[in-house]
Structure formats: structure tokens, C-alpha cells
Amino acid sequence: MESNTQAGLVFDVGSLFARFQTLSDKRKPRGRRYSLALILLLILLAKTCGENHPSGIAEWARHRAALLVDHLQLKRKQMPHHSTYRRILAEVVNEEELEEVSSEYLSGKKYFGKQVLVAIDGKVLRGTLDEAQKGTTLLAAYLPKEGIVLMEVAIAEKSSEIPAAPQLLKRIDLRDKVVMGDALHTQRPVSTQIVESGGEYIWFAKGNQPQMEEEIRLWFDPDVQPIPGMSNLPKDFEIAQETNKGHGRLETRTITVSSQLNGYLDWPYLEQVFKLERHFISTKTGEIQEQTEYGFTSLSRDDIVPLKLLEMTRSYWGIETGLHYRRDVTLREDYTRMSKGKMAQAMACLNNLILGILLAKKNYPSIPAARRYFSANPGEALDLFLRL
């Protein structure tokens, strides 16, 4: 394991701290009390140990100054003021560089294999909202099963997720990836981009693609007359089903797939269409709810079996529970007001790093449990970022 030494501090060359050393710092060397890498390291340490806000981060570091000075071989014994953390995040950090470093680090931690689902979804950083309810929105490419954000980009204030999606996907390696988004992202150009970059897609057809939705619905409706010219064809339907119990309800999900509309529907690289039915029963009241959605994919029948396709559609929603919920509730992202400059995006990126690193450890039942452990063992928390 290759290591590096800086002012007496020994750290692995491939560690996160080493990667922070490569970030550009536009401050003049003269009068610079704390390096950019050190500030980011202290933020990650404090957040990993349970703090969420800049003032709390500053107090955490101040109370552990002796330990940090000793472990990090710092010449300056005084820890940064909370305003320093805010100023560095808002004015010094290049958020695009930080996203790149984060993506490269997390992507290199493990081998993901083939047919890895990439969920794309946007999130408003509520701490940036002004009186007109305008603020920063980030579009993330997330691996639900691994808990890793591959890349995140900011959406222009007067724009939407639609033009941002191609920019996001251009910055990640799509080979062997299966991209899935909500109905908003069901667009022809992005479908072409994904497949021609080595990936596959799964889309839902809803109000944004009403013609596609209607044609797929009619294909699966047994009471509708067949499409002209296809009346004598036996339908190639295959069905898969799974049942899960949790959160006070019993959920049965059924998917029916077909590959016979490939030449009929006008969509690039389309291979299969599907009907997804959800049946919910409340374990307390017995109340029944049903939902039906329609979609399509570039994955052929040879590429994916119906049960695997069903599992992927379910995994997609992991971006809500695995990423957005953890950032908002556990790391208090939406409760930290950071409206100055690009501070909120930088902090969101650091939150993604913390979640990705802690989830990769797999030693703890939950993220809160991991944070409690590292709060009692800050030296081990430091090893997360200095060692491979």
C-alpha cells in the first residue's frame, strides 16, 4: 500500500484525503491558515461523527483540537471558526471538481458488474430556497443497491431536468449500466445517447409520452381489438410476480412483458414493452389499492428475464429512501440553510461521499448507528479518509 507524507502526516496515495490534495484552491498562499484539503477533511470527520451544521462542525473540531493536531500533525493548534467552513464551501471549492473527485473515488471502491441500475432523479436543496421559492436543484445519477452517487449536476435556475439529464449522463461511464428515471426523463434523444454510449434504458410511459402509453396499454388490454396486421399473431406475454410485506402493507407486484411491438412503436432501440401492476393491502385496515403503469426498455428478452426487470423497477425507488431520505433526515441537508454561492451543492457532494463510504463498510445496521460508533471512535473515522 503506497503512502505519502505531508508535514509529518502519513496517508495513502489513493485515499480520499490524497484526492482532496488535487483540488484547485484560488486563495493566495500568503495568509492561508488552513488548506482546502484539511477543511474538507474536518467537515467529513465531524459529519461522520454526528454533526450536520457548520456551527456544530466547528465546535466538534474545537473540542477535539488536541486529538486532531496530534493525528494530523498540524502546526496550528487552533481549529477553524464556523464562518471559515461556510466561506470555503461558498467561495473556494470548485463544485464541479469536487463532484469529479467524489465520483472517481466512489466508483473505484468496488467492481459493480453488469446490468447495474443507475437511477436518475432531481432534488431541490430546500436550504437554498428564497422567498420566491427558487433555489438550487441537483440531478443525481445514483446506484440504489450500492448506495453510491456516480455524479451530480446543478440544474440551471430557469431550466428543468430534461436538458440536464444528457449533461449528467455524459459525465459517467454508461457501459454495462441500465439507466432508469421517472416519466419526465422518457425522451428519445437521451435514449439514443444511453444506448450508443454502451448502456441500456428502462422508461415509464405516462402523460409526457401519451401516445406511447396508450399504444402499450392497448396492447396489453384483452378487450381491445388487435393492431391491424397483427390479428393472427399469438401474443408472447411473459409474466413475473413478487410479494413483499413491510411498512404496514402487503404489496404484490406483477410485470407482463412483450417484444412484439419493436417494429411498430417509433422509439430508438426499443426491445420490450411492459405492464406493471401493483396491488397493496393494508395489514391494519384491509384497504386495497391498485396501480397500473406502462413502460418499455432497450433490454431484449435475451438480456433480461421478466423477474429481473421487475426487480429493477422496484430498485429504482431506492433513490428516494436510500439517498434523498438519508440526506434530508439523517444528515439534515434540508434543515441546513446554505444559500450563499455554491455552498449547498458542495455540502450535498460531501453528504454523498459520507453515505457512499459508510454504506460500503457494511459493518453497521444503519447510517445513524455508524455515526454513533464513529462519534465514540473519531480516530477510526479519520482512517476512513486517510487510508484505502
C-alpha angles and dihedrals in degrees: 000000000000117000137189132210125217121175090335094313115122118206136159116265092231095046124117091249090055090052090050087059089067095059116108118247115200094193118108113254092234111088093009104140100179129031119237090241091054094050091051091046092052091049092051092046095050093045092047088053094052110277121123110173130063092244091051091046090053093049092047091054093044092053090050097041095123092052093045094046090051098044096040095039092232120182092203112066097192116089122226121274116246090250089061092060091049093047094048093050093045102041111016109036115087098218094202091054090047091051090050093050091047092049094048093047097048094041091054095053096082145000110258101195126209132324093023112175116235113194117201121199140146128240129193113222098226093196088069097053116120129202090281089054092246119140148131119312121192126200112209135196103211136182103218097194095046097038092228130136107217094190141341129199133189118243117228112254097247095033134081140227092269098075091034094059096070090049091051095047092047089064097056135063106255097185110127090001126125111210119208131176139160122278091278090071095050094115132144098226094051090046090056091046093053097049095042088051091057100266139104134229140218116196137177119225111219138133094324090060101029096161093053091047093050095047092049091046092052091050091058096040109100093200096058124092113254123261111273111267093020100072096110096047117107107227117249096218118164121187134203129180139187134180127208132181122206146106091042098304144084112231126195117189122193126186126192117192135193135178098192097096095062095106095037104052117071102228129119116258094350112166107162141016125206144194115216118198124188122195117189128190120186109228090210104043103017089233113159126215128180133194131183126193135174130214148150141218143201089228111106127219088259091052100051138015119225094252092055090048089051091051091051094052088052094046091055092075088061087090088071098046100027100043116011095040094046093048093047102038105025100033094029093227096157091047095056110086108218110156099144117104116312094327095119094052092048091050091047089054091051089049089054089052093051093049093046093049096045094045090051090058092063090191097113134062092229144357092258089053090051091050092050090052094050091045086064092041108039091161090063090047088056090054089059090068103031098045135055 
